[in-house]
């Protein structure tokens, strides 16, 4: 698990590229915001999280499988991750930020993801 990257992953870079192509400017991993969002768009008061389907338990996704061994450990870890995600979203919304989540599996169809982000971000700006 030590080799698993927490930032600058391929899905995150794909989302950054789309957001930049759409003409939006953003900041990366702002330490002054709860949860250190992957992208923060201050002008729109919006943050984007690029979640891995496995680690953040994307419901109904084939990548959100459960390991076969050490099940108690993994279930506790996944529950803790989901609880932390929920708390971070609540804190950000309380501070007036809009929270968008992009799932890792969504980056397999960049055209569809670009359309979704254009719609979601266009409503704000």
Buried (B, 14 or more C-beta within 10 A) or exposed (E): EEEEEEEEBEBBEBBBEBBEEEEBEBEEBBEEBBBBBBBBBEEBEBBBBBBBBBBBBBEEBEEBEEEEEEEEEEEEBBEEBEEEBEEBBEBBEEEEBBBBBBBBBBBEEEEEBBEBBBEBBEEEE
